[in-house]
Amino acid sequence: MGIITKIEPLDGKRSKVFLEEEFAFVLYKGEIKQYKIKEGEVLPRETYEEIMQVLLPKRAKKRALYLLQKRSYTEKKLWDKLQEGWYPRESIEQAIEYAKSYHYLDDYAYALDYIFYRKETLSRKIIEEKLRQKGISSQILQQVMGEAYSCREEEEELQLQQALKLLKKRSYHGENEDPKEWQKQYAYLSRKGISSAVIKKALSLSVEFFE
């Protein structure tokens, strides 16, 4: 298959193997010994195929399931995590598809759960941006946002309650008529993704809310 040009220690247990000066894969010390991998020698094709098509995909699947048992991941975040483990692209793809086939990995369900647990404390805009950062696709975002925020009045009420709670936390009771203070609170709520109309309503209701 190619000459093993370098075996470079990665940590106390694993090493990076290079074929023809190109990084190929990462193996544990016992596996290097098992497959008789030595610098300067040729790696047989059958050995290479067993490593790439059997050993590493199996390990990537086990690693993916282990990670998903600890916490939920989006497809992108799980991909990034497996990539950090030096798994080849093909092994990562197989691990992702394996997890999806058993519904251990489901971006749609992940996004819905994320919204459900945060919609009362974060604005729709902020939630949407955070989900984008986690790798949720635009198509899935459109679907889950439509389902989670099917009623505009409900969304505005959630934003209003969120804004009032934030104002209370900042000790703003609407008692200060200073325009600069009003603008300061307005800008703060705006940065939280709350709409202009809701902010104005929250600021006007703050005295009543805190009585």
C-alpha positions in Angstrom: 0.0 0.0 0.0 2.8 2.3 0.8 5.9 2.8 2.9 5.5 3.7 6.6 7.6 6.8 6.7 7.0 7.9 10.3 5.3 6.8 13.6 4.8 9.9 15.7 3.7 9.6 19.4 0.4 11.5 19.9 0.0 10.8 23.6 0.9 8.1 26.1 -1.2 5.5 24.4 -1.5 6.4 20.7 0.7 7.3 17.8 0.1 8.9 14.4 1.1 6.8 11.4 2.4 8.4 8.2 2.4 6.6 4.8 4.6 8.2 2.1 5.1 11.3 4.3 1.3 11.7 4.5 -0.7 11.3 7.8 -2.8 8.1 7.5 -4.4 7.2 10.9 -3.9 6.9 14.6 -3.4 3.6 16.3 -2.8 2.4 19.9 0.5 1.0 20.8 -0.8 -2.5 21.0 -2.4 -2.2 17.5 0.9 -1.0 16.1 2.5 -4.1 17.5 -0.4 -6.3 16.3 -0.2 -5.1 12.7 3.6 -5.1 12.7 3.8 -1.5 11.7 7.4 -0.3 11.6 9.0 2.7 10.0 10.7 2.1 6.7 8.6 -1.0 5.9 5.7 -1.4 3.5 2.2 -1.6 4.8 0.3 -4.4 3.0 -2.9 -3.4 1.3 -5.0 -5.9 3.2 -3.7 -4.5 6.5 -4.4 -1.0 5.4 -8.0 -1.9 4.4 -8.6 -3.8 7.6 -7.5 -0.7 9.6 -9.5 1.8 7.6 -12.6 -0.3 6.8 -13.0 -2.4 10.0 -11.0 -1.2 13.0 -11.4 2.6 12.8 -15.1 2.7 11.8 -15.9 0.3 14.7 -14.0 2.4 17.1 -15.5 5.6 15.8 -19.0 4.2 16.3 -18.2 3.2 19.8 -16.8 6.6 20.6 -19.9 8.3 19.1 -22.2 6.3 21.2 -20.1 6.9 24.3 -20.3 10.7 23.7 -24.0 10.6 23.1 -24.6 8.7 26.3 -23.0 11.6 28.2 -24.9 14.5 26.5 -26.8 15.4 23.4 -24.9 16.6 20.3 -25.9 18.1 17.0 -24.5 16.3 13.9 -21.9 19.0 13.4 -20.7 19.1 17.0 -20.4 15.3 17.1 -18.5 15.4 13.8 -16.1 18.0 15.3 -15.7 15.9 18.4 -14.8 12.8 16.5 -12.4 14.8 14.3 -10.6 15.9 17.4 -10.0 12.2 18.0 -8.1 11.9 14.7 -10.6 9.6 13.1 -10.5 9.5 9.2 -13.4 11.2 7.4 -14.8 7.9 6.2 -15.0 6.5 9.8 -16.7 9.7 11.0 -19.3 9.5 8.3 -20.1 5.9 9.1 -20.3 6.7 12.9 -22.6 9.6 12.2 -24.9 7.5 10.0 -24.9 4.7 12.5 -25.9 7.0 15.3 -28.7 8.6 13.1 -30.0 5.2 12.1 -30.8 4.4 15.8 -32.0 8.0 16.4 -29.2 8.6 18.9 -28.4 11.6 16.7 -31.3 13.8 15.6 -30.8 17.5 14.8 -34.6 18.2 14.6 -35.3 16.7 18.0 -32.2 18.4 19.5 -33.4 21.8 18.2 -36.9 21.3 19.5 -35.6 20.3 23.0 -33.2 23.2 23.0 -36.0 25.7 22.2 -38.4 24.1 24.7 -36.0 24.5 27.7 -34.9 28.0 26.7 -37.8 29.8 25.1 -38.9 31.4 28.4 -35.4 32.8 29.1 -34.0 33.6 25.7 -35.5 35.4 22.7 -36.3 33.6 19.5 -33.5 35.5 17.7 -30.8 34.5 20.3 -32.0 30.9 20.3 -31.9 30.7 16.5 -28.4 32.1 16.4 -27.2 29.7 19.0 -28.7 26.8 17.1 -27.0 28.0 13.9 -23.7 28.0 15.8 -24.3 24.4 16.8 -24.6 23.5 13.1 -28.4 23.1 12.8 -29.3 23.6 9.1 -31.4 26.4 7.8 -34.1 23.9 6.7 -34.4 22.3 10.1 -34.3 25.7 11.8 -37.2 26.9 9.7 -39.2 23.8 10.6 -38.6 23.8 14.3 -39.0 27.6 14.7 -42.4 27.3 12.9 -43.5 24.6 15.2 -42.1 26.1 18.5 -43.4 29.6 17.7 -46.6 28.9 15.9 -48.5 31.7 17.7 -47.1 35.2 17.4 -49.0 36.3 20.5 -47.5 33.5 22.5 -44.0 34.5 21.3 -44.5 38.1 22.2 -45.8 37.2 25.6 -42.7 35.0 26.2 -40.5 37.9 25.2 -42.4 40.3 27.5 -42.0 38.1 30.5 -38.4 37.6 29.7 -37.9 41.4 29.4 -39.6 42.1 32.7 -37.5 39.5 34.5 -34.3 41.0 33.0 -35.4 44.5 34.1 -36.1 43.2 37.6 -32.7 41.6 37.7 -31.1 44.9 36.7 -33.1 46.7 39.4 -34.9 48.9 36.9 -38.3 49.7 38.3 -39.3 52.4 35.9 -38.8 55.0 38.6 -36.0 56.8 36.8 -37.3 59.2 34.2 -33.8 60.0 32.9 -33.9 59.3 29.1 -30.3 58.1 29.2 -31.3 55.3 31.7 -34.3 54.4 29.5 -32.0 54.2 26.4 -29.5 52.1 28.4 -32.1 49.5 29.3 -33.6 49.6 25.8 -30.2 48.9 24.3 -29.6 46.0 26.8 -32.9 44.3 26.0 -32.3 44.8 22.2 -29.0 43.0 22.5 -30.9 40.1 24.0 -32.9 39.8 20.8 -36.1 41.2 22.1 -38.2 43.1 19.6 -38.6 46.9 19.8 -42.4 46.8 20.4 -42.0 44.4 23.3 -39.1 46.4 24.8 -41.2 49.5 24.9 -44.1 47.7 26.4 -41.8 46.1 29.1 -40.3 49.5 30.0 -43.8 51.0 30.3 -45.1 48.1 32.4 -42.1 47.8 34.7 -43.6 50.0 37.5 -46.8 48.0 37.6 -44.9 44.7 37.3 -42.6 45.4 40.3 -45.3 46.8 42.7 
